[in-house]
Amino acid sequence: MLKHACLIFFLIGAAKAKKSHPFTANCTVPEESFKIGLDQQVYINCQPGWQKGNILIDGNGTTQGGLSLDISAVTNLKSLQAIQIYAVADNVTDQLIYEGIPEAKRWLVTGHEKIRIRLASDGKSAVSLTVYPKCGGTFSVPSFVSPQLPNKKLAAPVNVTCTFDFTEAASIEFTKFQLAKTSEARFVLHRDDKKFEGPFVDKAPDHMVIVQKSASFSLRLDLNDSNQEVAFTRQSLSDKGRCGGSDMIATDKVDFTVTVKGADAAGQLSCLWLIMAPENQKLSLKVSNIALEHVDDLLSVVDAGDLAGKPLLQITALNQKSAPVISSGKYLMVSLNSNNFDGKEGFNFSATPISSGGHIEKSGTMTLRETSKFVLTTDVTENLLVSFSSLTKLSGAQKIAVSADSMELVTFDANRQPFDLSSPDSELLVEATGFPTTDVNVTVTSKPAGSGCSRTFTAAQKSNARLIGSCMGMCTWIIKPNVAADLAELFLKVLPNNVPSATIHHFRNMDAKVSIANSADPFHISYQVRDGAWIEFDCSNVKDFEVSYIAKAMNRDLAVTAAAGKNFTLTSPFYPGIYPQGGLFKYNVSVPDAETSYLATFRIMDLLPKHVLAIGSKGTVMNFTGTDIPGDILIPASSLKTTTFDSNFVADSDPKGGYGFHIDLSPTSSSQTLTENSKSFKTGEKCKTLRCVYIINPPRPSNLNESVSVNLTVTLPANVSLNHSDLLVWDGDSVLRNQLVAPIENLTAGGLFASMSNKLIVVYQGNLDLNLSYVVSPCSFGENSMCRRDRLCMPSSWRCDGVIRCSDGSDEYLCNDGKPPTPTPNPAPATSSGWKIAFWIFAPIFILLGVALNRGVPLLIQRLRDSRYQQFHDLGEH
């Protein structure tokens, strides 16, 4: 009884203090009479010693809904039956509307502007009550109970409306609700736009109501029916400005987002959001960007329109992992409570209405409609098996996406028909769109972890996938390693030979597949991890089928740092173990400012079609493709800073990898590539501290029956000599693969050197300033040219081999008399200390070399590739 007395006294008495003209009545006179206005009230205080009270109160035509009473205190009164209230009208006998008041009800409404209050006492009682000119006021108490209604029949229908304004944000939850058909309750949630919640007549709202301090609650009561009662509890909340805006959100087909973060939210925080879907729909909710820092922070999602529903998600500072949430009905409630929200914390959530969905534990049936979303869970010792056998061929916009732990496993659509699949752990998320109004059912069951014909493998690094037990019919496996989304991923697989046949499908293009039948050797393929692979095989007679795979991950930018004056290497990602398909790799090459250029020597160049290594930017880009190993080149140091390897194109039908690339880079000084037919140049001071490189690469003749010889002359200062290895000359396009023809001791007497290439690489580092010059002369195929022109065009293999190839026998001249086996050539005049080197390209040698390269190099590269796959043979148990 006292609970309600305190309630009403606070509720209306608080308004009393603000009135400008209160009146006080007593019970010591035979009769008192008061006329009051809308801003007034009468306070009646009958202390012990009185016998009878007779008080007439006239609202004087200014009341709203008639006068109301609040009995705030009663002492030693034998019975509240001693209180009588009459409705008074001019020239009409007073009508008794209240006789005796239940002790639990101290708040009364009259519906009349003029009333008479009669009180009786034995002289020892005390009564305090207040009469107000309207029903309502401000609301700031923990609970609400509707007023006592007249217990005597009224002469005519009377309705009273009580209106209360909220002083702060709060949640409202009804505990009792019984109204007459002509009564109603409603909330005005926002005073500006008059947004209503209600009216409620037959029953209370089926959800919690969230109000702000600008809201109000109105209760219209038919006073002719005393069998009515409304009660609710109120819980204080933080203002919606601190809680990220909207609090009661009606969703349609557009997603919405609410964010809580920033200084406005700092301090003690209590927020609620009620999310409502359209009729006959459910809700799918996602919580993201979670940042909770304090141990008492609690974020909850409840499957109901109030906090009494089943918790679907609870997030704390210690466990900030989110998960998909799907309602069982049209409501979800999100709550956030913190005693010390610091403004740096926060989260946001978004919700979307769906046609069907929910949470299925262990087993059940999914009903797919226009928009469906299901969360499937089972015990941690089990996997889930989803059977799509009931589905016919998907068509049009129909789509089913299956995910595990925020990682998409596979999407089925018109181009990728569904097949049975297993969860990698104990949870799955299934989303479907585009299905007709007629129900399409999909069954879900549980099975022991790691068993069954359908398996899914997502281990991020490497694993063995093994068939456990025996299966009848077809087995379907998904292999999709779970690696971070912002990384470039690689996927490699080996299929052993212990299965009669199998088909490997590429998820990105299901028509692209590789079929294997009784393979004698491990079979290697390469796919992007984010695409993954689906393996389908007949496992009727297979008891120990095993697949091994390795997944690699790395940042897209590869850092390469070169030390001053030091060599360094540039290789394809994961070289030499894995060929990286399906990425765009950027190299962050850092070279010292003092370096101007580098000699690039290519050890390996084995790229798949449409894969490109690009060095340089804008008009200076050098592109390298295919499997032909380029000759050595000089690359400006600035160009190396912009290096990319593009392997985005993946040949789905033939996903075997290449070997990659390996480039040695040596810093050079005063280096250049020379393409003129003749030139003279000096080495200079820079060659004393760092090697100088000169690549002599004259143009080839347009006539395929002709080539060139190159005479190189090196002039030393008088009376000096070079140190061993100061000057090196290679006959060909690479210092790695071609003959070193000029160590210094072989040049002191001059010499004639036949060449298999028209390209010459000269490397010098020493303290002397050298003068170098060269002259290019044409050579024609045929005996006359090859044997006669001072034998400058004669292949060295012809000389002194015991077989006369020249008609004059000059190729076998001076072979056994102790003199040089070849006559000293006498080309154009040269300096007294000149060293002369002749270089020549000859067709038969190229033919032989081409045959050797055609047969030998691919075989060598294939062996190198195959050698890498041995790493899959023993990866341990899965």
Secondary structure, 3 states (H helix, E strand, C coil): CHHHHHHHHHHHHHHHCCCCCCEEECCCCCCEEEECCCCCCEEEEECCCCCEEEEEEECCCCCECCCEEEEEEEECCCCHHHEEEEEEECCEEEEEEEECCCCCCCEEECCCCEEEEEEECCCCCEEEEEEECECEEEECCCEEECCECCCCCCCCCCEEEEEEEECCCEEEEEEEEECCCCCEEEEEEECCCCEEEEEECCCCCCCCEEECCCCEEEEEEECCCCCCEEEEEEEECCCCCCCCCCCEEECCCCCEEEEEECHHHCEEEEEEEEEECCCCCEEEEEEEEEECCCCCCEEEEEECCCCCCEEEEEEECCCCCCCCEECCCCEEEEEEEEEEECCCCEEEEEEEEECEEEEEECCEEEEECCEEEEEEECCCCEEEEEECCCCCCCCCCCEEEEEECCEEEEEEECCECCCCEECCCCEEEEEEECCCCCCEEEEEEEEECCCCCEEEECCCCEEEEECCCCCCCEEEEEECCCCCCCCEEEEEEEECCCCCEEEEEECCEEEEEEEEECCCCCEEEEECCCCCEEEEEECCCCCCCEEEEEEEEECCEEEEECCCCCCEEEECCCCCCCCCCCCEEEEEEECCCCCCEEEEEEEEEECCCCCEEEECCHHHCEEECCCCCCCCEEEEHHHHCCEEEECCCCCCCCCCCCCEEEEEEEEECCCEEECCCEEEEECCHHHHCCCEEEEECCCCCCCCCEEEEEEEEEECCCCCCCCCCCEEEEECCCCCCCEECCCHHHCCCCCCCCCCCCCEEEEECCCCCCEEEEEEEEEECCHHHHHHCCCCCCCHHHCCCCCCCCCCCHHHCCCCCCCCCCCCCCCCCCCCCCCEECCCCCHHHHHHHHHHHHHHHHHHHHHHHHHHHHHHCCCCCC
